[in-house]
C-alpha cells in the first residue's frame, strides 16, 4: 500500500522490452569505472558516519504521512496465488507469512502451515519450512526461531533458501511448573480481561467482583484444564452475553489416529473405535479396530 499520493508503488510495472546481454568486456569496463566511484563514495560516507556518530540524539524524527483520500485505490496486490495466509510480517524488502490449511471446527487441519517468504526485489516466493508449529521473529527481522515437530530450528531468513536451518538443543532446559498455580493465574487474567474490556461498564448489572469470589474457590477442585474451562465458562455465563466462549488450552491428550481418506463409506454407519484405510476398490474404505479385542 502506498501511503502518500504520488508515492512510489512497492511493485511498479516491469518493462517487457528485450534487453541485450552485455559482453564480458563491457561488464568489466563498467565495473572498473563504478568501482572507483564507489570507493571514493564509500570513503566519504565512512568519514561522514564517523563525524555523525556522536550526534545520534540530534537525528531527525521519522515522520510518516498518510493521505487517507483515495487510500483504497493505492492498494497493491502481491503476485502470489490466492490461499489461506496467516501470520503476515513485513520485513526489509520481504514479506514473511504462512500458507495454512483450511480451518475446521472440532478437529485439526490435515496439514501443518508452510512458512514462505516473498521478495520485492525479484518478486519470487520461497518456501522456507514445509511444516511448522510456531515461530518467533527477531526484532531486526533477520532470524526466526521455528518450532517444528520434535524441537526447534534457528532460521536465517535472508539466506534461508540456501542455508539450512540449525537445530536448537533443548536438552539442558528445565521447566518448573505447577499446573494448579497456572490455572489460578489463567482464571484471574480472564476475570480481569472481562473487567477491563467488557463492552459496558456496568457488567450487565452484575457484581463482577462478587462473582469472582463466588467461583474462585472452585479452583481447589480443578484437576484438568477442561475443569478450569468449565469453571470459567460458568462464571462468564453469569453475565448473560452471547459470543463469550471458553475453549482450547493445554489438554495434554495423546495423539489419536485420524482418517486419511475422505472416500464414501459403503455402510450406513461407522463403527465406534475404528480407523479407516483406503482399499483397492474405488470409493471404498476398510475399517479396522483401534483397540485390541
C-alpha positions in Angstrom: 0.0 0.0 0.0 1.3 3.4 -0.9 0.5 5.8 2.0 1.1 9.1 0.2 -0.4 10.4 -3.0 2.3 10.3 -5.7 4.4 7.9 -3.7 6.2 5.0 -5.4 4.4 1.7 -5.7 6.1 -1.2 -3.8 5.5 -3.3 -7.0 5.9 -0.9 -10.0 5.2 -2.2 -13.5 8.1 -4.0 -15.1 9.2 -3.4 -18.7 8.7 -6.3 -21.1 11.3 -4.9 -23.6 14.0 -7.2 -24.7 17.5 -6.3 -23.4 20.7 -7.3 -25.0 23.2 -9.3 -22.9 26.4 -7.4 -22.2 29.7 -8.8 -23.2 32.3 -9.7 -20.6 34.5 -6.8 -21.8 31.7 -4.2 -21.4 30.8 -5.6 -17.9 34.5 -5.3 -16.9 34.7 -1.7 -18.0 31.5 -0.7 -16.2 32.7 -2.5 -13.0 36.0 -0.8 -13.1 34.5 2.7 -13.5 31.8 2.3 -10.9 34.3 0.6 -8.6 36.5 3.7 -8.4 33.4 5.9 -7.9 32.1 3.6 -5.2 35.4 3.5 -3.5 35.5 7.3 -3.3 31.9 7.5 -2.3 32.4 4.9 0.4 35.3 6.8 1.8 33.2 9.9 2.1 30.4 8.0 3.6 32.6 6.4 6.3 34.0 9.8 7.2 30.6 11.3 7.4 29.3 8.5 9.5 32.2 8.9 11.9 31.5 12.6 12.3 27.9 12.0 12.9 28.4 9.1 15.4 28.3 11.3 18.4 25.2 13.2 17.3 22.7 10.3 17.2 20.4 12.1 19.6 20.1 15.0 17.2 18.8 12.9 14.4 15.5 14.0 12.9 12.5 12.0 13.8 11.0 10.0 11.0 7.5 11.3 10.1 5.0 9.1 8.3 2.4 10.9 6.3 -0.8 9.1 5.3 -3.1 10.6 2.6 -6.4 8.9 3.5 -8.2 10.3 0.4 -8.0 7.6 -2.2 -6.0 5.2 0.1 -8.0 2.2 -1.0 -7.1 2.9 -4.6 -3.4 2.7 -3.8 -3.5 -0.9 -2.5 -1.2 -3.2 -4.5 -1.8 -6.9 -4.8 1.2 -9.2 -4.1 1.6 -11.5 -7.1 1.1 -14.8 -5.3 -1.8 -17.3 -5.6 -4.9 -16.8 -3.5 -4.9 -19.1 -0.5 -5.2 -19.2 3.3 -2.4 -17.0 4.6 -1.7 -16.3 8.3 0.9 -14.6 10.4 2.0 -11.9 7.9 5.1 -10.0 8.9 6.7 -7.1 6.9 10.5 -7.3 6.8 13.1 -5.2 5.0 12.1 -5.7 1.3 10.4 -9.0 2.1 7.1 -10.5 3.4 7.1 -13.4 5.8 3.9 -15.4 6.1 2.4 -18.9 6.4 0.2 -20.8 4.0 -2.3 -22.7 6.1 -4.7 -25.5 5.5 -8.5 -25.0 5.8 -9.8 -24.4 9.3 -12.2 -26.9 10.8 -14.2 -26.8 13.9 -13.7 -29.7 16.3 -10.5 -31.1 14.7 -7.1 -30.2 13.5 -6.2 -29.3 9.9 -4.9 -32.1 7.6 -1.5 -30.5 7.2 0.7 -28.0 9.1 1.3 -24.5 7.9 4.0 -23.8 5.4 6.4 -20.9 6.1 7.0 -18.8 3.0 9.0 -15.7 2.0 8.2 -13.2 -0.7 10.9 -10.8 -2.0 10.1 -7.5 -3.5 13.4 -7.4 -5.4 12.9 -10.4 -7.7 9.2 -10.9 -6.9 9.8 -14.6 -6.1 8.1 -16.7 -3.4 10.4 -19.1 -1.5 9.3 -22.0 0.8 11.4 -21.9 4.0 9.8 -24.6 6.1 7.4 -27.2 4.9 5.5 -27.7 8.2 5.9 -25.9 11.5 4.1 -25.4 14.7 5.2 -21.9 16.0 7.5 -19.1 15.0 9.2 -16.1 16.7 11.0 -13.5 14.6 13.9 -11.4 15.9 13.3 -7.6 16.2 15.5 -6.8 13.2 13.8 -9.5 11.1 17.0 -11.4 10.3 16.4 -14.6 12.3 13.5 -16.7 13.2 13.1 -19.4 15.9 10.8 -22.0 14.3 9.1 -24.7 16.3 8.8 -28.0 14.3 7.7 -31.4 15.3 10.2 -32.7 17.8 12.1 -29.5 18.5 13.2 -26.0 17.4 15.2 -24.7 14.5 17.1 -21.4 14.1 16.5 -19.9 10.6 18.5 -17.1 8.9 15.7 -15.5 6.9 17.9 -13.6 4.4 19.7 -16.8 3.3 17.2 -19.4 4.3 16.8 -20.6 0.7 20.4 -21.7 0.5 21.4 -22.1 4.2 19.7 -25.0 6.1 18.1 -24.2 9.5 20.2 -25.0 12.5 18.6 -27.3 15.2 18.4 -25.8 18.6 19.2 -28.1 21.5 16.7 -28.1 24.4 18.4 -30.9 26.4 19.6 -28.5 29.1 16.2 -26.7 29.6 14.1 -27.4 32.6 10.6 -26.1 33.4 9.4 -26.0 37.0 5.7 -25.7 36.6 2.8 -26.2 39.0 -0.4 -26.7 37.0 -2.6 -25.6 39.9 -0.7 -22.2 40.1 -1.0 -21.8 36.3 -4.8 -22.4 36.4 -5.2 -19.8 39.1 -3.3 -17.2 37.1 -5.3 -18.0 34.0 -8.6 -17.7 35.9 -7.5 -14.3 37.3 -6.4 -13.0 33.9 -9.6 -14.0 32.3 -11.6 -12.2 35.1 -9.5 -9.1 34.7 -9.9 -9.1 30.9 -13.7 -9.1 31.2 -13.5 -6.4 33.9 -11.4 -4.1 31.8 -12.7 -4.8 28.3 -16.4 -5.7 28.6 -18.4 -3.6 26.2 -20.5 -2.0 29.0 -19.0 -0.8 32.3 -22.0 -2.0 34.5 -21.3 -5.7 33.5 -25.0 -6.1 32.7 -25.9 -5.1 36.2 -24.0 -7.9 37.9 -21.4 -7.6 40.6 -18.3 -8.9 38.8 -16.1 -8.8 41.9 -18.6 -10.9 43.8 -18.8 -13.4 41.0 -15.0 -13.8 41.2 -15.2 -14.5 44.9 -18.0 -17.0 44.3 -16.2 -19.1 41.6 -12.6 -18.8 42.6 -12.8 -21.3 45.5 -13.7 -24.0 42.9 -10.1 -23.9 41.6 -9.2 -26.1 44.6 -11.2 -28.9 42.9 -9.8 -28.4 39.4 -7.7 -31.4 38.3 -7.5 -30.8 34.5 -7.6 -28.0 32.0 -11.1 -29.0 30.9 -12.2 -28.5 34.6 -10.7 -25.0 34.5 -12.5 -24.1 31.3 -15.8 -25.3 32.8 -15.4 -23.1 35.9 -14.5 -20.0 33.8 -17.4 -20.6 31.4 -19.8 -20.9 34.3 -18.6 -17.6 35.7 -18.8 -15.8 32.3 -22.3 -17.3 31.7 -23.5 -15.2 34.7 -23.2 -12.1 32.5 -25.9 -13.4 30.1 -24.0 -12.2 27.0 -23.6 -14.0 23.7 -20.4 -14.8 21.9 -18.3 -15.2 25.0 -16.7 -18.6 24.6 -14.1 -20.6 26.5 -12.1 -23.2 24.6 -8.6 -24.5 24.0 -5.7 -24.8 26.3 -3.0 -27.4 27.2 -5.1 -30.5 27.4 -2.1 -32.9 27.2 -4.1 -35.5 25.4 -2.4 -38.4 23.5 -2.2 -38.4 19.7 -5.2 -40.0 18.1 -5.4 -41.6 14.7 -7.2 -39.6 12.0 -8.9 -40.8 8.9 -6.7 -40.1 5.9 -9.2 -40.8 3.2 -12.5 -38.9 2.5 -13.9 -41.7 0.3 -17.5 -42.5 0.7 -18.2 -45.3 3.2 -20.3 -48.1 1.8 -22.2 -48.9 5.0 -24.7 -46.6 6.6 -23.0 -46.5 10.0 -19.4 -46.1 11.1 -18.2 -48.4 13.9 -17.0 -46.7 17.1 -13.4 -47.1 18.0 -12.3 -47.8 14.4 -10.0 -46.2 11.9 -10.2 -46.2 8.1 -7.7 -47.1 5.3 -8.1 -47.0 1.5 -8.7 -50.2 -0.4 -8.1 -51.3 -4.0 -11.8 -50.8 -4.8 -12.6 -47.2 -5.9 -14.8 -45.3 -3.5 -14.5 -47.8 -0.6 -12.5 -47.9 2.6 -11.8 -50.6 5.1 -12.4 -50.2 8.9 -10.1 -51.7 11.4 -10.4 -51.6 15.3 -8.1 -49.2 17.1 -8.1 -51.2 20.3 -7.4 -54.9 20.7 -10.3 -57.1 21.4 
